């Protein structure tokens, strides 16, 4: 299976920097996971969109997958109460 490259949008990078230090390491680990498997166990497809989400505690990572160019684009990172707005 081919390896996927992971890109983080500038807005998502800012959201990542704003996370509490205690949660940052675990969220970054979840972001690295789609390199080998863009749809890992536990991810869910968002209804009505071509995006997926991964849970890490109270935080969510929303991303899209382009299978033709083997790219994963991190779109949004945030607390579960705010990320889908």
Secondary structure, 3 states (H helix, E strand, C coil): CCCCEEEECHHHHHHHHCCCHHHHHHHHHHHHHCCCCCCCCCCEECCCCCCEEEEECCEEEEEEEECCCCEEEEEEEEECCCCCC
